Amino acid sequence: MSTTRISREAFRAPLDHGLFLNGEIKAKDGHKDLPVLITAHGFRGFKEWGFWPYVTDALAELGFYTVIFDFSRIDAAAAKQPDAVIAQARTLSRELEDLQTIVELVREQRLPLSASADPGRIGLLGHSRGGAASVITAAEQTAIGAVVAWNPPSDLTPPAGVSAEPFIAADIEQNASRYDIPYKLAYLKQPALIVQGSADVERILLGHEALRLAAPGHSFVQIEGGDHSFGVQHPFTGPTPALVEALQATTRFFRQHLQPVEALRKEAQSHGHS
């Protein structure tokens, strides 16, 4: 068991319409200049759902300043905001605004434990629709250094026979080009990794192939036997082999593209002795 002490501090960031982003920072005690990882949960998830506490604890122990937060739709529902506010908060547009706000708070060092973070090295890790939002955000924000998406959809249009909420459907229709995930990924300048479970639903698997065809220059990892949540349910009962494999692929990728300062020092020392 790890003896690393992890500091944890909650935050509550105000938004418009009386909404808030509720989150938590996790970082190694006594460390500075840690690369930042911002995590984004899926449409039906929340920051404490299933694997997220385990994943963010692991990332913090590995030397990342880790941000976990609830999208504002969680606060809107909990605060029993008017129906129109809740519906608007459930759109991808609002999700992207929320993610952008978190990025800005990191860059301006306005989140807790900011002395531990290197705001010049920011990575995004998103699951499902949070993965799609992470890809779009990376495409639109040069501040993002790398992005990993777990089981992201390539097409945000609801499948045939599934009715979308009016606000969500209108948002998707009005932002069709902005939400073109294969196009965004194809022209994304920052390094990206798509981690896909082989036992996910057919629609996501077909979308994964569309992403591979559109952006062959990026990295893709398939988790054999992994479903949409890598076999994890809520409440969490422990990591599955599929989750462990997805997390290992993710940490390798971020270590390569957002290396912790300690790793850079070791690399420099090894080169100095070669």
C-alpha positions as CSV (number, residue, x, y, z in Angstrom):
1,M,0.0,0.0,0.0
2,S,1.2,3.5,-0.9
3,T,2.5,5.6,2.0
4,T,2.3,8.8,-0.1
5,R,0.3,11.5,1.7
6,I,-2.2,13.2,-0.6
7,S,-3.7,16.6,0.2
8,R,-7.4,17.0,-0.7
9,E,-9.3,20.3,-0.7
10,A,-12.8,20.9,-2.0
11,F,-13.8,24.0,-4.0
12,R,-17.1,25.6,-5.1
13,A,-16.8,28.0,-8.1
14,P,-19.7,30.3,-8.8
15,L,-21.2,30.5,-12.4
16,D,-24.0,32.5,-13.9
17,H,-27.7,31.7,-13.3
18,G,-26.9,30.9,-9.6
19,L,-25.0,27.7,-10.6
20,F,-21.8,26.3,-9.1
21,L,-19.0,23.9,-10.0
22,N,-18.3,21.7,-7.0
23,G,-15.0,19.9,-7.0
24,E,-12.0,18.7,-5.3
25,I,-8.2,19.0,-5.8
26,K,-5.9,16.1,-5.0
27,A,-2.1,16.5,-5.0
28,K,1.0,15.1,-3.3
29,D,2.0,16.9,-0.1
30,G,5.0,19.1,-0.4
31,H,5.3,18.9,-4.1
32,K,5.4,21.8,-6.6
33,D,5.2,22.2,-10.4
34,L,3.0,19.1,-10.8
35,P,1.4,18.7,-14.2
36,V,-2.4,19.2,-14.0
37,L,-5.0,16.6,-15.0
38,I,-8.6,17.8,-15.2
39,T,-11.1,14.9,-15.2
40,A,-14.6,15.1,-16.9
41,H,-17.3,12.6,-16.0
42,G,-19.9,11.3,-18.4
43,F,-23.5,12.5,-19.0
44,R,-25.0,10.1,-16.4
45,G,-22.1,10.3,-14.0
46,F,-20.8,12.7,-11.3
47,K,-17.5,13.2,-9.6
48,E,-18.0,10.5,-7.0
49,W,-19.4,8.0,-9.5
50,G,-17.9,4.5,-9.6
51,F,-14.3,4.6,-10.6
52,W,-13.6,8.4,-10.4
53,P,-12.4,8.5,-6.7
54,Y,-10.1,5.5,-7.3
55,V,-8.8,6.9,-10.6
56,T,-8.1,10.4,-9.3
57,D,-6.5,9.1,-6.1
58,A,-4.2,7.0,-8.3
59,L,-3.3,10.0,-10.6
60,A,-2.5,12.1,-7.6
61,E,-0.2,9.5,-6.1
62,L,1.5,9.3,-9.5
63,G,2.4,12.9,-9.3
64,F,-0.4,14.8,-11.0
65,Y,-2.3,17.8,-9.6
66,T,-5.7,16.2,-10.1
67,V,-9.0,18.1,-10.5
68,I,-12.3,16.3,-10.1
69,F,-15.5,18.2,-10.4
70,D,-19.2,17.9,-11.0
71,F,-20.6,19.6,-14.2
72,S,-23.0,22.4,-13.2
73,R,-26.1,20.2,-14.2
74,I,-25.4,18.3,-10.9
75,D,-25.6,21.5,-8.9
76,A,-28.6,22.7,-10.8
77,A,-30.6,19.5,-10.0
78,A,-29.4,19.4,-6.4
79,A,-30.4,23.0,-5.8
80,K,-33.8,22.4,-7.5
81,Q,-33.2,25.2,-10.0
82,P,-36.1,26.1,-12.4
83,D,-36.7,23.4,-15.0
84,A,-35.4,25.7,-17.8
85,V,-32.1,26.3,-16.0
86,I,-31.7,22.5,-15.3
87,A,-32.4,21.7,-19.0
88,Q,-29.9,24.3,-20.3
89,A,-27.3,23.0,-17.8
90,R,-27.6,19.5,-19.4
91,T,-26.5,20.7,-22.8
92,L,-23.0,20.1,-24.2
93,S,-22.6,23.9,-24.6
94,R,-22.9,24.3,-20.9
95,E,-20.6,21.4,-20.3
96,L,-17.9,23.0,-22.5
97,E,-18.4,26.3,-20.6
98,D,-17.9,24.5,-17.3
99,L,-14.7,22.8,-18.6
100,Q,-13.4,26.0,-19.9
101,T,-14.0,27.7,-16.5
102,I,-12.0,24.9,-14.8
103,V,-9.2,25.4,-17.2
104,E,-9.2,29.2,-16.6
105,L,-9.2,28.7,-12.8
106,V,-6.2,26.4,-13.1
107,R,-4.3,28.8,-15.3
108,E,-5.1,31.7,-13.0
109,Q,-4.1,29.6,-10.0
110,R,-7.4,30.2,-8.3
111,L,-8.1,26.6,-7.2
112,P,-7.0,25.1,-3.9
113,L,-3.4,23.9,-3.5
114,S,-2.4,25.9,-6.6
115,A,1.2,26.2,-5.3
116,S,1.5,22.5,-6.2
117,A,0.4,22.9,-9.8
118,D,2.2,23.9,-13.0
119,P,-0.5,25.8,-14.9
120,G,1.6,25.5,-18.0
121,R,1.1,21.8,-18.3
122,I,-2.6,20.8,-18.4
123,G,-4.1,17.5,-19.5
124,L,-7.7,16.5,-19.9
125,L,-9.2,13.0,-19.1
126,G,-12.8,12.5,-19.9
127,H,-15.2,9.5,-20.0
128,S,-18.1,9.1,-22.5
129,R,-19.6,12.5,-23.3
130,G,-17.0,14.0,-21.0
131,G,-14.4,12.5,-23.3
132,A,-16.0,14.2,-26.3
133,A,-16.1,17.5,-24.4
134,S,-12.4,17.0,-23.6
135,V,-11.5,16.6,-27.2
136,I,-13.5,19.7,-28.3
137,T,-12.0,21.7,-25.4
138,A,-8.5,20.6,-26.4
139,A,-9.2,21.6,-30.0
140,E,-10.4,25.1,-28.9
141,Q,-7.8,25.8,-26.1
142,T,-4.1,26.0,-26.8
143,A,-3.6,25.8,-23.0
144,I,-4.3,22.0,-23.1
145,G,-1.1,20.0,-23.6
146,A,-2.7,16.5,-24.1
147,V,-6.1,14.8,-23.9
148,V,-7.3,11.2,-23.2
149,A,-10.9,10.1,-23.9
150,W,-12.4,6.9,-22.5
151,N,-15.1,5.4,-24.6
152,P,-16.2,8.7,-26.2
153,P,-19.0,9.0,-28.7
154,S,-18.0,10.1,-32.2
155,D,-21.5,11.4,-33.0
156,L,-23.5,13.2,-30.3
157,T,-26.8,13.0,-32.3
158,P,-29.2,10.6,-30.4
159,P,-29.5,7.3,-32.1
160,A,-32.7,6.5,-34.1
161,G,-35.6,5.8,-31.9
162,V,-34.2,7.7,-28.9
163,S,-35.8,11.0,-28.2
164,A,-33.5,13.8,-27.0
165,E,-34.5,16.4,-24.5
166,P,-35.5,19.5,-26.5
167,F,-32.7,21.7,-25.1
168,I,-30.1,19.0,-25.8
169,A,-31.4,18.3,-29.3
170,A,-31.5,22.0,-30.2
171,D,-28.0,22.5,-28.9
172,I,-26.7,19.6,-31.0
173,E,-28.4,20.9,-34.1
174,Q,-27.2,24.4,-33.7
175,N,-23.6,23.3,-33.1
176,A,-23.2,20.5,-35.6
177,S,-19.8,21.6,-36.9
178,R,-18.5,22.3,-33.4
179,Y,-19.5,18.9,-32.2
180,D,-18.0,17.0,-35.1
181,I,-15.7,14.8,-33.0
182,P,-13.9,13.0,-35.8
183,Y,-13.1,16.3,-37.5
184,K,-12.0,17.9,-34.2
185,L,-9.7,14.9,-33.5
186,A,-8.3,14.8,-37.0
187,Y,-7.1,18.4,-36.8
188,L,-6.2,18.4,-33.1
189,K,-2.6,19.6,-32.7
190,Q,-2.1,18.3,-29.2
191,P,-1.4,14.6,-28.7
192,A,-4.6,12.5,-28.0
193,L,-5.3,9.0,-26.8
194,I,-8.6,7.3,-27.3
195,V,-9.1,4.3,-24.9
196,Q,-12.0,2.0,-26.1
197,G,-13.5,-1.1,-24.5
198,S,-14.1,-3.8,-27.0
199,A,-17.4,-4.8,-25.3
200,D,-18.9,-1.4,-25.5
201,V,-22.3,-0.8,-27.3
202,E,-22.3,-1.1,-31.0
203,R,-22.9,2.6,-31.6
204,I,-19.8,3.6,-29.7
205,L,-17.7,0.9,-31.3
206,L,-18.7,2.0,-34.8
207,G,-17.9,5.6,-33.7
208,H,-14.5,4.4,-32.5
209,E,-13.7,3.1,-36.0
210,A,-14.7,6.5,-37.4
211,L,-12.3,8.2,-35.0
212,R,-9.5,5.9,-36.0
213,L,-10.1,6.5,-39.7
214,A,-10.3,10.3,-39.3
215,A,-7.3,10.7,-37.0
216,P,-4.7,7.9,-37.6
217,G,-2.0,10.1,-36.3
218,H,-3.3,9.9,-32.8
219,S,-3.0,7.1,-30.3
220,F,-5.7,4.4,-29.8
221,V,-5.8,1.6,-27.3
222,Q,-8.5,-1.2,-27.1
223,I,-9.3,-2.8,-23.8
224,E,-10.3,-6.4,-24.5
225,G,-13.6,-7.2,-22.8
226,G,-14.1,-3.7,-21.4
227,D,-17.6,-2.4,-21.5
228,H,-18.6,1.3,-21.4
229,S,-17.5,1.7,-17.8
230,F,-14.7,-0.9,-17.9
231,G,-16.8,-3.3,-15.8
232,V,-17.2,-0.9,-13.0
233,Q,-20.6,-0.2,-11.3
234,H,-21.7,2.3,-8.7
235,P,-21.2,2.0,-5.8
236,F,-17.6,1.1,-6.4
237,T,-16.5,-2.3,-5.2
238,G,-12.9,-2.2,-6.5
239,P,-11.0,-1.9,-9.7
240,T,-11.6,-4.4,-12.6
241,P,-8.8,-5.6,-14.8
242,A,-10.2,-3.6,-17.7
243,L,-10.1,-0.4,-15.6
244,V,-6.6,-1.1,-14.4
245,E,-5.5,-1.5,-18.0
246,A,-7.2,1.7,-19.1
247,L,-5.6,3.6,-16.3
248,Q,-2.2,2.2,-17.0
249,A,-2.5,3.2,-20.7
250,T,-3.6,6.7,-19.6
251,T,-0.8,7.3,-17.1
252,R,1.8,6.1,-19.6
253,F,0.4,8.6,-22.1
254,F,0.3,11.5,-19.7
255,R,3.8,10.7,-18.3
256,Q,5.1,10.9,-21.9
257,H,3.4,14.2,-22.8
258,L,3.0,15.9,-19.4
259,Q,6.0,14.5,-17.5
260,P,6.2,15.3,-13.8
261,V,9.2,17.4,-12.9
262,E,10.7,14.5,-11.0
263,A,10.7,12.3,-14.1
264,L,12.2,15.1,-16.2
265,R,15.0,15.5,-13.6
266,K,15.7,11.7,-13.6
267,E,15.8,11.7,-17.4
268,A,18.2,14.6,-17.5
269,Q,20.4,12.9,-14.9
270,S,20.4,9.6,-16.9
271,H,21.4,11.5,-20.0
272,G,24.2,13.2,-18.1
273,H,25.7,9.8,-17.1
274,S,25.4,8.2,-20.5
